[in-house]
C-alpha cells in the first residue's frame, strides 16, 4: 500500500480538478481544502486496530477516493485493487444525500462501516447545516452506526458517532 501516492492523487484531484469551485473547499468555512475530509476518514479508519488489517488498508484507500468520482473530473487510477474500486463505486452516489439515504442501507456491512467515517466527518464540521438538515443527517448516521456496532462492536468511530448523534 503506497499511501502517499494515493494521498497525492486525491489532493491533486480535489485541488486542481473539482467539478465545481464549491468542491474545492469544505462547506463550513469555504477555506479548508476539501481533501482534508477524505484524509480524516482514511486516517481515522487506519487507527481502528480491532479491525482486520486488510479491511483497514483497503478501506482507507477507498475512503481517500470516496468523493473523487462525485466531486472531481478525475478518474480512479487503473492500478487500484479491484476490491478498493468496488468499495469506491459502492460509496459513490451521484444523486446526492437523498439517493444515498435510499440506497446505502441495502449495501453490505463493509460499505456501511466506511460510510460511517464519511458521515461522522461531515457532522463534525457540519455547522453549515440548518436544524432540519442536521436532524435528517444525524438520524441517518445513527442508523448506520447501530448496524456497524452490531457487526463490529464498539469501534472508535462508533464512540465518536454516539456522541454526535445524541
C-alpha positions as CSV (number, residue, x, y, z in Angstrom):
1,X,0.0,0.0,0.0
2,X,1.6,3.2,-1.2
3,X,-0.5,5.6,0.9
4,X,1.5,8.7,-0.1
5,X,0.8,8.0,-3.8
6,X,-2.9,7.8,-3.1
7,X,-2.9,10.9,-0.9
8,X,-1.1,12.9,-3.5
9,X,-3.6,11.8,-6.2
10,X,-6.6,12.7,-4.1
11,X,-5.1,16.1,-3.1
12,X,-4.5,16.8,-6.8
13,X,-8.0,15.7,-7.8
14,X,-9.7,17.9,-5.3
15,X,-7.4,20.9,-5.7
16,X,-6.9,21.0,-9.5
17,X,-9.9,19.1,-11.0
18,X,-13.0,19.8,-9.0
19,X,-16.3,19.7,-11.0
20,X,-17.3,23.0,-9.4
21,X,-15.5,25.6,-7.4
22,X,-17.5,24.7,-4.3
23,X,-16.0,21.2,-4.4
24,X,-12.5,22.6,-3.7
25,X,-13.3,23.6,-0.1
26,X,-15.3,22.4,2.9
27,X,-18.7,23.9,3.3
28,X,-18.3,25.1,6.9
29,X,-15.7,27.8,6.2
30,X,-15.2,27.7,2.4
31,X,-11.4,27.9,3.1
32,X,-10.4,24.5,4.3
33,X,-9.3,22.3,1.4
34,X,-11.8,19.6,0.6
35,X,-9.2,16.9,0.7
36,X,-9.0,17.3,4.5
37,X,-12.2,15.3,4.6
38,X,-11.1,12.1,2.8
39,X,-7.8,12.3,4.6
40,X,-9.5,12.4,8.0
41,X,-11.8,9.5,7.1
42,X,-8.9,7.3,5.9
43,X,-6.5,8.1,8.8
44,X,-9.3,7.6,11.4
45,X,-10.1,4.2,9.9
46,X,-6.4,3.2,9.9
47,X,-6.4,3.7,13.7
48,X,-9.2,1.1,14.3
49,X,-6.7,-1.6,15.3
50,X,-9.6,-4.1,16.2
51,X,-10.5,-4.3,12.5
52,X,-8.6,-6.7,10.3
53,X,-5.5,-5.1,8.7
54,X,-6.6,-5.8,5.1
55,X,-10.0,-4.1,5.7
56,X,-8.3,-1.1,7.3
57,X,-5.8,-0.8,4.4
58,X,-8.3,-1.3,1.6
59,X,-10.9,0.8,3.4
60,X,-8.5,3.7,4.0
61,X,-7.6,3.9,0.3
62,X,-11.3,3.7,-0.7
63,X,-12.1,6.5,1.7
64,X,-9.4,8.6,0.2
65,X,-11.1,8.2,-3.2
66,X,-14.7,8.1,-2.0
67,X,-15.6,11.6,-3.3
68,X,-13.3,11.7,-6.4
69,X,-16.0,10.4,-8.8
70,X,-18.8,12.6,-7.4
71,X,-16.9,15.9,-6.9
72,X,-14.0,15.9,-9.4
73,X,-13.3,15.4,-13.0
74,X,-10.6,12.8,-12.1
75,X,-11.0,9.1,-12.8
76,X,-9.9,6.4,-10.4
77,X,-6.4,5.1,-11.1
78,X,-6.4,2.0,-13.2
79,X,-3.9,0.4,-10.8
80,X,-6.4,0.4,-7.9
81,X,-7.1,-3.0,-6.4
82,X,-10.5,-4.4,-7.6
83,X,-11.7,-4.5,-4.0
84,X,-10.9,-0.8,-3.5
85,X,-12.5,0.1,-6.8
86,X,-15.6,-1.8,-5.7
87,X,-15.7,0.0,-2.4
88,X,-15.4,3.4,-4.1
89,X,-18.2,2.6,-6.5
90,X,-20.4,1.5,-3.7
91,X,-19.7,4.7,-1.7
92,X,-20.4,6.9,-4.7
93,X,-23.9,8.5,-5.0
94,X,-24.3,10.9,-8.0
95,X,-27.8,11.7,-6.8
96,X,-26.5,13.2,-3.5
97,X,-27.6,12.6,0.0
98,X,-31.2,11.7,-0.9
99,X,-30.0,8.9,-3.2
100,X,-27.6,7.8,-0.5
101,X,-30.3,7.6,2.1
102,X,-32.4,5.4,-0.2
103,X,-29.6,3.0,-1.3
104,X,-27.0,2.8,1.5
105,X,-28.9,0.7,4.0
106,X,-29.2,-2.1,1.4
107,X,-25.5,-2.3,0.9
108,X,-23.0,-4.6,2.7
109,X,-21.7,-4.0,6.2
110,X,-18.2,-3.0,5.0
111,X,-19.7,-0.2,2.9
112,X,-21.8,0.9,5.9
113,X,-18.6,0.9,8.0
114,X,-16.8,3.0,5.5
115,X,-19.7,5.4,5.1
116,X,-19.9,5.9,8.9
117,X,-16.5,7.6,8.7
118,X,-17.7,9.9,6.0
119,X,-20.9,10.8,7.9
120,X,-19.2,11.4,11.2
121,X,-16.6,13.6,9.5
122,X,-19.4,15.6,7.8
123,X,-21.2,16.0,11.1
124,X,-18.0,17.2,12.9
125,X,-17.7,20.1,10.5
126,X,-21.5,20.4,9.8
127,X,-22.1,23.8,11.2
128,X,-23.4,24.8,7.8
129,X,-26.4,22.5,8.3
130,X,-29.7,24.0,9.4
131,X,-31.6,22.3,12.3
132,X,-33.8,20.2,9.9
133,X,-30.9,19.1,7.7
134,X,-28.8,18.2,10.8
135,X,-31.6,16.1,12.2
136,X,-32.1,14.2,9.0
137,X,-28.3,13.7,8.7
138,X,-28.0,12.7,12.4
139,X,-30.8,10.2,12.2
140,X,-29.3,8.6,9.1
141,X,-25.9,8.4,10.7
142,X,-27.4,6.8,13.8
143,X,-29.0,4.0,11.7
144,X,-25.6,3.3,10.1
145,X,-23.9,3.4,13.5
146,X,-26.3,0.9,15.0
147,X,-25.7,-1.6,12.2
148,X,-21.9,-1.1,12.3
149,X,-21.8,-1.5,16.1
150,X,-23.9,-4.7,15.9
151,X,-21.5,-6.2,13.5
152,X,-18.1,-4.8,14.5
153,X,-18.6,-3.9,18.2
154,X,-17.6,-0.7,19.9
155,X,-15.2,0.8,17.5
156,X,-13.7,4.3,18.0
157,X,-15.8,5.6,15.2
158,X,-18.9,4.2,16.9
159,X,-17.9,6.0,20.1
160,X,-17.5,9.3,18.2
161,X,-20.7,8.8,16.4
162,X,-22.6,8.1,19.6
163,X,-21.5,11.5,21.0
164,X,-22.5,13.3,17.8
165,X,-26.0,11.7,17.3
166,X,-27.2,12.1,20.9
